[in-house]
Amino acid sequence: MTKRNHQVDHLDPLIREALSWIMRLKSGEATIADAEQLMDWRGKSSAHERAFRDAVKCWRAIGEALATGRPAPAVRRRRQTGSKKRA
């Protein structure tokens, strides 16, 4: 397993799903049914919607970095509700 694949495996499962949706939509092969399924997925919970919005931000930052040749700014991760704060 490459380092990159290992890093992806550690992403939040909803973020991974959201990024998969974006890649599908950007592939040029997405169908109306895909768009409808994405809308259903996003509507499952506020966490799904938040994951999709975060994935879109990441996608845009990557695109900007590729276009300018500069690294994308660090994306701050939100704490999950109910997670313990570090001392």
N, C-alpha and C positions, 0 to 999 in steps of 0.2 A: 504494500500500500504506500502511495506517495504521501509526502507531507501535506500537500494540498488536499488530497482525498481525506486524510485523517482530520484535517481542520474542518472540512465540510461535515463530516460525521458528527462533530461535536456541536454543530449548530442546533438551535432549538428546532424540534421537528416541524412546527408550524412555519418557521422561517424557511426551512428546506422545501416544504410543500409550496409556499408562496413563490419562492425563486423558481421552482419547477413550472408553476403556472406562467410566470413571466417569460421564461425561456420558450415555453410552448407557444405563447401568443406572439412572440417575436420571431418564431421560426419561419413564418410565412406559410405554414401548413395548418394553422388554427382554423377551426370551423365555427359556425354559429353555435353549434352544440357545445363546443369547448367554452365559448364565451358565457353561455347559459350555465354551464357547470361551474365555472369560476364564480359567477354571481351567487349561485347556491352555496358554494364553499365559503365565500366571504360572509354570507349571511348566517352561517352556523353559530357564530358567537362574536363578541367584541374582540376576543383574542385573535380570531381568524382575520378580522378586518385590520387590526393593528399589525399583525404579521405581514399582511399584504402591503400595507402602506410603508412599513419599514423596508421590505424587500424592494419596493419601487425606489425608495431613497437610495438604497445600496446600488441598484442597477444604474440609476442616473449618475451617481458618484463615480462608478466604474467607467461609464461612458465619457464623462467629463475628463477623467484622468487619462483615458486612452486618447482623447482628442487633443489634449494639451501636452501630453507627455510628462505630466507631473503627477505624483501620487495623490490619490483622493484623500481628503481630510478624514481623520479618524471619526468613525460613527460611534456615538455613545450608546451603550446598551441601556435600555430601561430595566429597572428592577421589576421582577415579577411581583404581583400582588401577593402579600403574605410571606415574602422571603425575608429572612433575617438580615439585619444590617450588621456589618462588621464593626468591631470596636476600634 
